[in-house]
Amino acid sequence: MSSHPTAPLPPTARTEPSREEALSRNLAFGALLALFVLCLAWELWLAPVGRGTLAIKALPLLVPLAGLWRYRLYTFRWLSLLVWLYVAEGLVRATSDRGLSVGLAVLEVLLGVLIFVACSMQVRQRLAAARRANAAEA
């Protein structure tokens, strides 16, 4: 193995995720599914704006599902950034819309924050586990 700084790290032997990792993954996965369903229902049935074309905003939420299911750390990292677009939209619509849309927007914000927290927990747990494994090897 090369000691060159750009050499890839050796793969770590990972068996089962810890209980905490499974919990944070399940929270992120469930909240992401709930946000997807909320976005679709909101724009198609509950309080549609126009002809329901804003339902397209739900489609990007399908992309990270496979990565979350497979515990892909990179997916948790970029999802924690993507979700802020939905939080921002929810905040704007909570303060500018009326009626049912306000409640739906607040729910969108809460789900977005839950996804962010769960993704952040997953990343922190996995990085801490990697540090412990590297310290045990040394």
N, C-alpha and C positions, 0 to 999 in steps of 0.2 A: 504494500500500500504506500502510495506517495505521500510525502509530508507537505506537498505543495498546497498553499492556502486555498486554491480553487478546486482542489480534489473533492469529489463527492464524499459525504459522510457515509460510513458503513451503515447498512440497514440494521435497525434495532429489532431484536426479537420481541415482538408484541404478541401477547396471547389474547387475553380478554381485557376489555376496558374496565376501569375501576367503576365502582358504584356511582361515584360522583360524576365521572365522565359520561356514564350512561344516562344519568339524570339530566345533565345539562344538554346532552344531545337530544334526548326525548323532549325536553322543554322547547328547544329551538325548532325541532321538527314539527311538533304539534302546533306551536304558535305560528309557524310559517304556513302550515296547511290552513289554519284558522284565518290568517290574513288573506290568503288566496281566495278562500270561500267568501269572506267578507267583501273583498274587492269586487268579485263577480256578482254576488247578490246585490250589493249596493248599486252598481251601475246598470244591472239588467232588470232587477225587480223591485227593490226596496225604495230607492229614490233616484231613478235614472235621470241623467242630464242629457237632453237631446235624444238621439236614437241608440244610446247605449254604446257608443264607440269608445267611451272612456274605460270600458271593461278590458280593453287591450292592456291597461296598466297592470293587470293581474298576471299576464303571461311571463314576465321575467321572474316571478316568484316560483315558477316550476323548475327553472334551471338548477338551483342549488339543492333540490330535494335529494337527488342521487348522491351528491357529495356529503350531505349531512348523514344520510343513511349509512354510508361507508366510512364515517369518521374521518373525512379528509380535512386536515387542518387548514389547508389553503382555502377551502370553501367557507369554513367558519370565519376566516379572516376577512374575505371580501364581502361576505354577506353582512358582517357587522357594519360595513360601510354603506352598502346598498340600502339597507333598511332605513337609513336616515332620510332618504328621498320620500319614503312613505310616511315617516313621522312628520316631515315638513309639510307634505300635502295634507295630512290630517289636521295639523295645527292651523293651516290656512283655512281649510274648509270648516273647522270648528268655530272659527271666529268670523267667518263671512257668510256661511249658509244659515238656513233656518229650518226648524222642524226636525224631522227624523235624521236628516243629514248631520246635525250637530252631534247626536248620540253615536252615530256610525263613525264620525270623524274621531271622536274621543276614543272609541274602541280601537280604531286603526292606530292611534298614537300609543295606546297601552300595549297592543300587540307588538308594535314596532320596538318599543322599549324593552319588552320581555325578550324578544328575539335578540336584541343587542346584548342584554345582560347574559342570556344563556350562551351566546357565542363567545363573549368575553370570558365567561367562566370556563368554557371548554378550552380556549386557547391558553389561559393561565394554568389550568390543570395539566394540560399536555406538555407545556414548556417546563413546568416544575417537575413532572415525571421524567422528562428527558434529562434535566439537570441532575436529578437524583441518580439516574442510571449511569450518566457519565462520571459522577463522583464515585459511584460504587466500582466502576471499572478502573478508575485511577488509583 
